[in-house]
Amino acid sequence: MSTRRGLLTSESVSAGHPDKICDRISDAILDAFLARDSRARVACETFVADQRVIVAGEFRTADPAHFAAVRDQAEAIVRQALREIGYGDAAHDIDPDRCTVEVCFNRQSPNIAAGTDHDDGAIGAGDQGMMFGYASDETETLMPLPIWLAHQLIRRVTEARVSGRLPFLRPDAKSQVTVRYQEDGRAVVDTVVLSTQHAAGLDLAQLREAILEDVILPVIGEELRSPTLRTLINPAGAFEIGGPKGDTGLTGRKIIVDTYGGACPHGGGAFSGKDATKVDRSGAYVARWLAKHVVAAGIAPRCTVQLAYAIGVAEPVSVAVDLHRHPGVDPEAVAQALTAIFDLTPAGIIRELELDRPIFGATAAFGHFGRDEPGFSWERTPRIAALRAALG
């Protein structure tokens, strides 16, 4: 059982949120490059506002024809992503067929290329920075309960819209869950906030009743509900205008939604649109892999791993483990064991987690961690026995 005490609030947003639209497009561009060249270098950013989408970035491929092919395909990738999210109404969100799409592709700096791809085949880190990974035994997925519940609410409201069960829902939505960790070790939900875009003219009382009965109560089971549970559904009122029509969006602005909902520190780097030589992404993935092994092995109920890298250098400059005052285990010994068992160079991370495949589009909604799905290799724990043996 987690040793956390007090309140913790986490949020999630749907694939139709303006920032998540941008993450989805940037990762779709990344996947398009990796489908042609597994060693492609990609740093893609997307901006959306009203009926305009701008896709820009720096890229490198072994064959210049691959660069040109994805650049020429980029507009179609943008429009297809918007359709798959569920948009199609210029009056209330964005029209995939008529919106303006601007593509501004540049080639990666040769200085960065020389620093990351070494003559001996090694790969240096694409930038300096620190990354955090986290795991907690408070859920079966070893994720913090607030962010896990927030994601489940967004999954359910999305499924209710896509299936047609609640046909008045639209793609833009946000959830927020406040959990109270009690002295007796139990965790209960104090407050749920859920705001969702909906069809024009819908009666708010109808919307609130439907969301409570079809989305919130099935996710927040009776055993999790505080006796004073509050549910705030569209607390600001009507939410008819959503997506880029209601707010601008930018790649990488939902980094806490993408990770652990504020349950642990964050290094500051975003994930989407970056190939795995960018340790902002691959370092965060492998840090989660390490932390999850520690908790899954029963070494501690909570674990935070921090990694740090220097640009152009393959090995991390530091590996630190925090077991949150769990008695009887030396965090430094755990860090040494992890360093011995796992290859933490960019090339090793890419190889062991198979991060040179076009798998990243699926990560752009519902978080990057805690998902037992194809492609999420950093959620597997194949080295539990090796870690236990290393620690005696």
C-alpha positions, -999 to 999 in steps of 0.1 A, spaced: 0 0 0 13 35 -9 27 55 20 14 88 6 -9 109 29 -32 138 23 -48 151 -9 -35 147 -45 -53 160 -76 -45 149 -112 -61 157 -145 -65 142 -180 -76 155 -213 -91 139 -244 -76 135 -278 -98 164 -289 -82 189 -265 -62 215 -286 -29 205 -271 -35 168 -276 -45 174 -312 -10 188 -316 6 159 -298 -13 135 -320 -2 152 -352 34 155 -341 36 118 -333 19 109 -365 46 128 -384 72 109 -363 56 76 -371 56 85 -408 93 91 -407 101 59 -387 80 38 -411 105 48 -439 137 51 -419 141 36 -384 171 59 -378 153 91 -387 159 121 -365 127 139 -358 118 170 -338 82 180 -348 60 207 -333 24 215 -341 3 246 -335 -34 249 -339 -57 279 -337 -93 281 -350 -91 268 -386 -53 268 -390 -27 241 -383 10 247 -385 34 218 -385 71 225 -383 103 209 -372 138 196 -379 144 163 -395 171 140 -409 169 108 -429 195 86 -445 178 90 -479 167 125 -487 138 110 -506 122 100 -473 124 136 -460 106 148 -491 80 120 -490 69 128 -455 70 165 -461 47 160 -491 24 137 -471 22 159 -440 -9 178 -450 -28 146 -455 -15 133 -422 -29 164 -404 -63 161 -420 -66 124 -413 -56 129 -376 -84 155 -372 -109 131 -388 -99 102 -365 -102 124 -334 -138 132 -345 -137 168 -356 -157 182 -386 -176 213 -377 -160 247 -384 -187 265 -365 -178 247 -332 -144 232 -335 -123 226 -367 -131 213 -402 -105 187 -413 -113 192 -450 -113 230 -452 -89 241 -425 -56 257 -435 -25 235 -431 10 250 -432 40 227 -434 75 241 -425 101 214 -425 138 220 -420 168 197 -419 185 189 -386 216 209 -377 248 191 -388 263 201 -354 236 182 -335 239 153 -360 277 151 -354 272 151 -316 245 124 -315 257 99 -341 293 88 -333 317 71 -357 318 39 -336 280 35 -340 272 48 -305 244 74 -301 250 104 -278 221 119 -260 202 144 -282 202 170 -255 210 176 -219 183 172 -192 169 152 -164 140 127 -165 119 111 -139 102 77 -137 77 66 -111 58 36 -99 34 30 -70 16 -1 -58 -17 17 -53 -31 4 -86 -26 -28 -106 -9 -8 -133 16 6 -107 4 41 -115 -8 68 -90 -45 64 -84 -56 100 -92 -40 101 -127 -52 65 -134 -88 74 -126 -86 107 -145 -75 87 -176 -102 62 -171 -129 89 -171 -116 103 -204 -115 68 -219 -151 62 -209 -164 96 -221 -146 90 -254 -160 55 -257 -195 69 -250 -191 94 -278 -175 71 -304 -200 43 -298 -230 66 -301 -242 58 -266 -241 95 -257 -245 110 -292 -245 146 -281 -209 145 -269 -181 161 -289 -143 154 -289 -130 180 -265 -131 170 -228 -111 173 -195 -113 154 -162 -98 160 -128 -98 137 -98 -89 146 -62 -79 116 -40 -75 116 -2 -49 93 11 -61 84 47 -42 75 78 -55 39 76 -39 35 42 -71 37 22 -75 61 -7 -109 76 -14 -121 101 -41 -131 134 -27 -139 154 -59 -144 146 -96 -145 174 -122 -155 165 -158 -161 191 -185 -170 179 -220 -179 196 -253 -214 188 -264 -239 195 -291 -254 230 -294 -286 236 -275 -283 206 -252 -300 209 -218 -273 210 -192 -293 190 -167 -296 162 -193 -258 163 -199 -249 163 -162 -272 133 -154 -259 113 -184 -222 120 -175 -228 111 -138 -246 78 -145 -227 67 -176 -192 79 -170 -184 90 -135 -201 64 -113 -190 33 -133 -153 45 -131 -154 57 -95 -167 25 -78 -185 26 -45 -154 14 -26 -135 45 -39 -162 71 -31 -158 94 -1 -191 98 18 -189 135 8 -179 128 -29 -184 159 -50 -190 157 -88 -187 189 -108 -199 183 -144 -194 212 -168 -192 236 -139 -187 266 -161 -220 258 -180 -223 253 -218 -193 239 -236 -205 240 -273 -173 255 -288 -142 233 -284 -110 222 -299 -90 249 -317 -121 270 -322 -122 275 -284 -85 276 -276 -51 274 -292 -30 242 -289 7 234 -290 27 202 -288 41 193 -254 19 214 -231 4 185 -213 35 169 -198 19 162 -164 -11 146 -180 13 125 -201 32 112 -170 21 108 -133 -4 136 -127 20 155 -103 27 125 -81 64 129 -87 88 155 -101 91 162 -138 122 171 -157 104 196 -179 109 180 -213 79 170 -235 76 137 -254 55 140 -285 71 146 -319 106 135 -308 125 104 -319 141 83 -292 176 98 -295 159 127 -276 163 116 -241 134 138 -230 113 109 -243 134 78 -242 150 87 -208 115 92 -193 104 58 -208 134 39 -194 131 57 -160 95 44 -158 108 9 -168 133 10 -140 109 23 -113 82 -2 -123 107 -31 -120 116 -19 -84 79 -19 -73 69 -50 -92 98 -69 -76 85 -60 -42 115 -39 -32 95 -9 -22 58 2 -25 69 35 -42 99 43 -64 111 75 -82 140 72 -105 159 103 -118 182 101 -148 203 129 -162 222 132 -195 246 155 -213 242 163 -250 264 141 -272 273 117 -243 259 82 -243 260 72 -206 238 91 -181 257 115 -159 236 104 -129 212 77 -118 193 83 -86 167 63 -68 142 75 -42 123 48 -23 103 73 -2 118 63 31 110 26 27 130 9 55 156 -18 51 166 -10 15 195 11 4 185 34 -25 221 36 -37 223 -2 -38 192 -2 -59 206 24 -83 238 4 -87 218 -28 -94 197 -10 -120 227 5 -137 243 -30 -139 212 -47 -153 199 -21 -178 217 -4 -207 209 33 -201 226 47 -232 203 60 -259 213 31 -283 206 6 -255 172 21 -246 162 22 -283 172 -14 -288 157 -28 -256 124 -9 -258 122 -11 -296 118 26 -299 128 27 -336 93 16 -347 63 37 -357 44 32 -324 41 67 -310 7 78 -323 -10 57 -297 8 76 -269 -7 109 -277 -39 104 -256 -46 87 -222 -10 91 -210 23 74 -218 24 51 -188 3 24 -171 -10 9 -203 -8 -28 -211 -11 -23 -248 10 -33 -279 40 -10 -283 42 1 -247 74 -19 -241 84 2 -211 55 -13 -192 68 -48 -193 89 -61 -164 111 -90 -177 140 -85 -153 124 -87 -119 143 -119 -110 176 -103 -121 170 -73 -99 160 -94 -69 192 -115 -74 214 -84 -77 201 -71 -43 205 -104 -26 
